[in-house]
């Protein structure tokens, strides 16, 4: 069953990456818009230099992938590499397939942004990532949290990163491209938020367990994070402990695996935290 679940997750990431590449190559680029994040930077470089588009996107994303592989773990890194390779191969293939959407640029961009968001949602839901800016933001937030002992959301960093991408599009391509690309970002992130419940926000895990010590040790060793421990009482299970800890969306998948490995009987809830006042 575990191998089947892994196979399904990789298949979903590949399908999501191909949806994204189709949207970019067949709808957004012909309509004058670009992708966001590190892919957007790669597209701008490709347009300015005339170099192969898929190679530019891959080379720009590669350093962030390596960093994610080292910092965020082998499984996350492997899924992200599979996603990025599928995305860049898809760009290469779909660029050479004749496809024309008979619609105004505005409508095409709305449609393309929705497909882009759906593809990225699929990738994120199954523990992957193809955008280097999200990996960078996650690593930066984790390091900042380690140094300060506070929890931070990735939202501000992602907005700042993509603002730089659109300013570059405005300066080096044209204002229409920048505005259409901004519309893509708004639509895609709205779709992603709908299916992933604000992936860039902080996630609160509430874990009810009768085996707290091993979980706390694993969380400290794997994430360098601590937990709030509360004595609790179950109507049937009796005395237990409730652990509360905060993670990013990318850490959530790994946290689930750790909990399943350490305590298969633990009861877990996950909620999105809009703000932590410290």
MIDREN-353902 format. One record per residue (C-alpha): residue in one letter; x, y, z. Coordinates in steps of 0.05 Angstrom, whole numbers. Last residue first. Layout:
@resn=A c1=X c2=Y c3=Z .
...
//
This chain:
@resn=X c1=93 c2=741 c3=397 .
@resn=X c1=27 c2=747 c3=360 .
@resn=X c1=18 c2=690 c3=310 .
@resn=X c1=-25 c2=706 c3=250 .
@resn=X c1=-69 c2=671 c3=198 .
@resn=X c1=-59 c2=601 c3=226 .
@resn=X c1=-83 c2=545 c3=182 .
@resn=X c1=-107 c2=482 c3=217 .
@resn=X c1=-83 c2=410 c3=220 .
@resn=X c1=-113 c2=357 c3=266 .
@resn=X c1=-78 c2=294 c3=289 .
@resn=X c1=-99 c2=233 c3=331 .
@resn=X c1=-39 c2=188 c3=347 .
@resn=X c1=-50 c2=113 c3=340 .
@resn=X c1=6 c2=101 c3=289 .
@resn=X c1=57 c2=133 c3=336 .
@resn=X c1=129 c2=141 c3=315 .
@resn=X c1=127 c2=124 c3=240 .
@resn=X c1=59 c2=156 c3=228 .
@resn=X c1=81 c2=218 c3=266 .
@resn=X c1=145 c2=222 c3=226 .
@resn=X c1=109 c2=214 c3=159 .
@resn=X c1=58 c2=268 c3=177 .
@resn=X c1=115 c2=315 c3=196 .
@resn=X c1=149 c2=304 c3=129 .
@resn=X c1=85 c2=324 c3=92 .
@resn=X c1=75 c2=385 c3=138 .
@resn=X c1=146 c2=412 c3=128 .
@resn=X c1=129 c2=439 c3=60 .
@resn=X c1=66 c2=473 c3=87 .
@resn=X c1=106 c2=507 c3=142 .
@resn=X c1=106 c2=482 c3=214 .
@resn=X c1=76 c2=499 c3=282 .
@resn=X c1=70 c2=454 c3=343 .
@resn=X c1=17 c2=433 c3=392 .
@resn=X c1=23 c2=368 c3=431 .
@resn=X c1=-36 c2=339 c3=470 .
@resn=X c1=-18 c2=286 c3=521 .
@resn=X c1=-58 c2=226 c3=543 .
@resn=X c1=-100 c2=201 c3=601 .
@resn=X c1=-160 c2=156 c3=584 .
@resn=X c1=-171 c2=125 c3=516 .
@resn=X c1=-247 c2=124 c3=523 .
@resn=X c1=-269 c2=194 c3=546 .
@resn=X c1=-199 c2=220 c3=530 .
@resn=X c1=-163 c2=264 c3=580 .
@resn=X c1=-111 c2=317 c3=567 .
@resn=X c1=-46 c2=343 c3=596 .
@resn=X c1=-18 c2=397 c3=549 .
@resn=X c1=51 c2=398 c3=516 .
@resn=X c1=72 c2=458 c3=473 .
@resn=X c1=122 c2=434 c3=422 .
@resn=X c1=194 c2=449 c3=401 .
@resn=X c1=227 c2=454 c3=334 .
@resn=X c1=295 c2=433 c3=307 .
@resn=X c1=258 c2=400 c3=250 .
@resn=X c1=283 c2=328 c3=248 .
@resn=X c1=317 c2=323 c3=316 .
@resn=X c1=267 c2=365 c3=355 .
@resn=X c1=207 c2=334 c3=321 .
@resn=X c1=235 c2=264 c3=332 .
@resn=X c1=248 c2=277 c3=407 .
@resn=X c1=178 c2=306 c3=416 .
@resn=X c1=147 c2=246 c3=381 .
@resn=X c1=187 c2=196 c3=423 .
@resn=X c1=167 c2=231 c3=488 .
@resn=X c1=93 c2=240 c3=471 .
@resn=X c1=70 c2=167 c3=468 .
@resn=X c1=-2 c2=169 c3=492 .
@resn=X c1=-19 c2=217 c3=436 .
@resn=X c1=-64 c2=275 c3=415 .
@resn=X c1=-29 c2=317 c3=362 .
@resn=X c1=-51 c2=388 c3=345 .
@resn=X c1=-12 c2=413 c3=285 .
@resn=X c1=-15 c2=487 c3=269 .
@resn=X c1=3 c2=507 c3=198 .
@resn=X c1=35 c2=574 c3=181 .
@resn=X c1=12 c2=606 c3=115 .
@resn=X c1=42 c2=597 c3=46 .
@resn=X c1=-2 c2=536 c3=31 .
@resn=X c1=-65 c2=577 c3=40 .
@resn=X c1=-116 c2=521 c3=45 .
@resn=X c1=-87 c2=475 c3=-9 .
@resn=X c1=-144 c2=470 c3=-59 .
@resn=X c1=-174 c2=540 c3=-52 .
@resn=X c1=-107 c2=573 c3=-39 .
@resn=X c1=-79 c2=542 c3=-103 .
@resn=X c1=-138 c2=568 c3=-144 .
@resn=X c1=-131 c2=639 c3=-115 .
@resn=X c1=-55 c2=634 c3=-126 .
@resn=X c1=-66 c2=618 c3=-200 .
@resn=X c1=-116 c2=675 c3=-210 .
@resn=X c1=-73 c2=729 c3=-177 .
@resn=X c1=-9 c2=704 c3=-210 .
@resn=X c1=-39 c2=701 c3=-279 .
@resn=X c1=-66 c2=772 c3=-270 .
@resn=X c1=5 c2=795 c3=-252 .
@resn=X c1=28 c2=762 c3=-317 .
@resn=X c1=-23 c2=802 c3=-357 .
@resn=X c1=2 c2=866 c3=-324 .
@resn=X c1=76 c2=850 c3=-336 .
@resn=X c1=64 c2=828 c3=-408 .
@resn=X c1=24 c2=892 c3=-422 .
@resn=X c1=79 c2=935 c3=-393 .
@resn=X c1=133 c2=908 c3=-439 .
@resn=X c1=192 c2=859 c3=-441 .
@resn=X c1=253 c2=885 c3=-403 .
@resn=X c1=225 c2=937 c3=-356 .
@resn=X c1=155 c2=911 c3=-343 .
@resn=X c1=178 c2=838 c3=-342 .
@resn=X c1=233 c2=858 c3=-292 .
@resn=X c1=181 c2=893 c3=-249 .
@resn=X c1=139 c2=831 c3=-254 .
@resn=X c1=195 c2=786 c3=-229 .
@resn=X c1=213 c2=834 c3=-173 .
@resn=X c1=141 c2=833 c3=-150 .
@resn=X c1=145 c2=758 c3=-152 .
@resn=X c1=200 c2=756 c3=-100 .
@resn=X c1=166 c2=808 c3=-56 .
@resn=X c1=100 c2=771 c3=-57 .
@resn=X c1=135 c2=705 c3=-41 .
@resn=X c1=174 c2=736 c3=16 .
@resn=X c1=113 c2=768 c3=47 .
@resn=X c1=72 c2=703 c3=43 .
@resn=X c1=123 c2=656 c3=72 .
@resn=X c1=94 c2=661 c3=143 .
@resn=X c1=138 c2=668 c3=204 .
@resn=X c1=144 c2=630 c3=270 .
@resn=X c1=188 c2=657 c3=326 .
@resn=X c1=249 c2=626 c3=361 .
@resn=X c1=292 c2=682 c3=331 .
@resn=X c1=349 c2=642 c3=301 .
@resn=X c1=311 c2=578 c3=285 .
@resn=X c1=251 c2=617 c3=259 .
@resn=X c1=296 c2=657 c3=212 .
@resn=X c1=327 c2=592 c3=186 .
@resn=X c1=259 c2=562 c3=174 .
@resn=X c1=232 c2=625 c3=140 .
@resn=X c1=292 c2=628 c3=93 .
@resn=X c1=286 c2=554 c3=75 .
@resn=X c1=211 c2=561 c3=60 .
@resn=X c1=220 c2=625 c3=21 .
@resn=X c1=276 c2=593 c3=-22 .
@resn=X c1=234 c2=531 c3=-36 .
@resn=X c1=174 c2=575 c3=-55 .
@resn=X c1=219 c2=618 c3=-100 .
@resn=X c1=247 c2=555 c3=-133 .
@resn=X c1=179 c2=537 c3=-161 .
@resn=X c1=170 c2=463 c3=-180 .
@resn=X c1=146 c2=436 c3=-114 .
@resn=X c1=127 c2=367 c3=-89 .
@resn=X c1=89 c2=338 c3=-30 .
@resn=X c1=27 c2=309 c3=-62 .
@resn=X c1=-19 c2=369 c3=-49 .
@resn=X c1=36 c2=416 c3=-74 .
@resn=X c1=40 c2=383 c3=-143 .
@resn=X c1=-36 c2=379 c3=-151 .
@resn=X c1=-43 c2=452 c3=-130 .
@resn=X c1=11 c2=472 c3=-181 .
@resn=X c1=-29 c2=439 c3=-237 .
@resn=X c1=-95 c2=471 c3=-216 .
@resn=X c1=-62 c2=539 c3=-210 .
@resn=X c1=-32 c2=535 c3=-280 .
@resn=X c1=-100 c2=512 c3=-308 .
@resn=X c1=-133 c2=572 c3=-274 .
@resn=X c1=-79 c2=620 c3=-299 .
@resn=X c1=-88 c2=594 c3=-370 .
@resn=X c1=-163 c2=607 c3=-369 .
@resn=X c1=-154 c2=677 c3=-342 .
@resn=X c1=-97 c2=690 c3=-391 .
@resn=X c1=-139 c2=666 c3=-449 .
@resn=X c1=-196 c2=711 c3=-428 .
@resn=X c1=-151 c2=772 c3=-425 .
@resn=X c1=-115 c2=753 c3=-490 .
@resn=X c1=-180 c2=749 c3=-528 .
@resn=X c1=-200 c2=679 c3=-549 .
@resn=X c1=-187 c2=627 c3=-603 .
@resn=X c1=-136 c2=586 c3=-565 .
@resn=X c1=-83 c2=563 c3=-615 .
@resn=X c1=-44 c2=499 c3=-610 .
@resn=X c1=10 c2=474 c3=-656 .
@resn=X c1=56 c2=429 c3=-616 .
@resn=X c1=128 c2=450 c3=-615 .
@resn=X c1=125 c2=491 c3=-551 .
@resn=X c1=85 c2=435 c3=-519 .
@resn=X c1=144 c2=387 c3=-522 .
@resn=X c1=198 c2=433 c3=-495 .
@resn=X c1=153 c2=461 c3=-442 .
@resn=X c1=133 c2=390 c3=-421 .
@resn=X c1=206 c2=370 c3=-415 .
@resn=X c1=215 c2=431 c3=-369 .
@resn=X c1=155 c2=414 c3=-326 .
@resn=X c1=170 c2=339 c3=-322 .
@resn=X c1=241 c2=355 c3=-301 .
@resn=X c1=216 c2=405 c3=-250 .
@resn=X c1=166 c2=356 c3=-220 .
@resn=X c1=214 c2=298 c3=-216 .
@resn=X c1=265 c2=344 c3=-183 .
@resn=X c1=213 c2=368 c3=-134 .
@resn=X c1=193 c2=296 c3=-116 .
@resn=X c1=265 c2=278 c3=-105 .
@resn=X c1=279 c2=339 c3=-62 .
@resn=X c1=218 c2=327 c3=-18 .
@resn=X c1=238 c2=255 c3=-8 .
@resn=X c1=311 c2=272 c3=6 .
@resn=X c1=300 c2=326 c3=57 .
@resn=X c1=284 c2=400 c3=65 .
@resn=X c1=354 c2=428 c3=73 .
@resn=X c1=396 c2=388 c3=24 .
@resn=X c1=344 c2=373 c3=-30 .
@resn=X c1=314 c2=442 c3=-22 .
@resn=X c1=382 c2=474 c3=-33 .
@resn=X c1=393 c2=430 c3=-95 .
@resn=X c1=325 c2=450 c3=-122 .
@resn=X c1=339 c2=524 c3=-109 .
@resn=X c1=404 c2=519 c3=-149 .
@resn=X c1=367 c2=482 c3=-207 .
@resn=X c1=309 c2=532 c3=-216 .
@resn=X c1=348 c2=582 c3=-260 .
@resn=X c1=381 c2=525 c3=-299 .
@resn=X c1=314 c2=490 c3=-311 .
@resn=X c1=278 c2=553 c3=-335 .
@resn=X c1=335 c2=571 c3=-382 .
@resn=X c1=337 c2=500 c3=-410 .
@resn=X c1=262 c2=500 c3=-422 .
@resn=X c1=264 c2=566 c3=-459 .
@resn=X c1=323 c2=551 c3=-506 .
@resn=X c1=365 c2=614 c3=-512 .
@resn=X c1=340 c2=675 c3=-549 .
@resn=X c1=376 c2=720 c3=-499 .
@resn=X c1=321 c2=768 c3=-478 .
@resn=X c1=263 c2=720 c3=-485 .
@resn=X c1=300 c2=663 c3=-452 .
@resn=X c1=322 c2=707 c3=-394 .
@resn=X c1=250 c2=730 c3=-384 .
@resn=X c1=226 c2=657 c3=-386 .
@resn=X c1=278 c2=636 c3=-335 .
@resn=X c1=257 c2=692 c3=-288 .
@resn=X c1=184 c2=672 c3=-295 .
@resn=X c1=203 c2=600 c3=-280 .
@resn=X c1=237 c2=625 c3=-216 .
@resn=X c1=171 c2=653 c3=-191 .
@resn=X c1=115 c2=672 c3=-240 .
@resn=X c1=96 c2=646 c3=-309 .
@resn=X c1=93 c2=693 c3=-368 .
@resn=X c1=40 c2=732 c3=-406 .
@resn=X c1=38 c2=754 c3=-479 .
@resn=X c1=-21 c2=712 c3=-502 .
@resn=X c1=24 c2=662 c3=-539 .
@resn=X c1=65 c2=655 c3=-474 .
@resn=X c1=4 c2=643 c3=-430 .
@resn=X c1=-36 c2=592 c3=-471 .
@resn=X c1=6 c2=538 c3=-504 .
@resn=X c1=73 c2=541 c3=-469 .
@resn=X c1=52 c2=565 c3=-400 .
@resn=X c1=-13 c2=527 c3=-394 .
@resn=X c1=16 c2=464 c3=-424 .
@resn=X c1=76 c2=468 c3=-377 .
@resn=X c1=31 c2=475 c3=-316 .
@resn=X c1=-13 c2=417 c3=-337 .
@resn=X c1=50 c2=375 c3=-349 .
@resn=X c1=75 c2=392 c3=-279 .
@resn=X c1=9 c2=371 c3=-249 .
@resn=X c1=9 c2=305 c3=-287 .
@resn=X c1=81 c2=291 c3=-264 .
@resn=X c1=64 c2=309 c3=-191 .
@resn=X c1=2 c2=264 c3=-193 .
@resn=X c1=43 c2=205 c3=-220 .
@resn=X c1=94 c2=216 c3=-165 .
@resn=X c1=39 c2=216 c3=-112 .
@resn=X c1=5 c2=154 c3=-141 .
@resn=X c1=71 c2=116 c3=-142 .
@resn=X c1=83 c2=135 c3=-69 .
@resn=X c1=13 c2=112 c3=-50 .
@resn=X c1=24 c2=46 c3=-86 .
@resn=X c1=90 c2=35 c3=-51 .
@resn=X c1=57 c2=48 c3=17 .
@resn=X c1=0 c2=0 c3=0 .
//
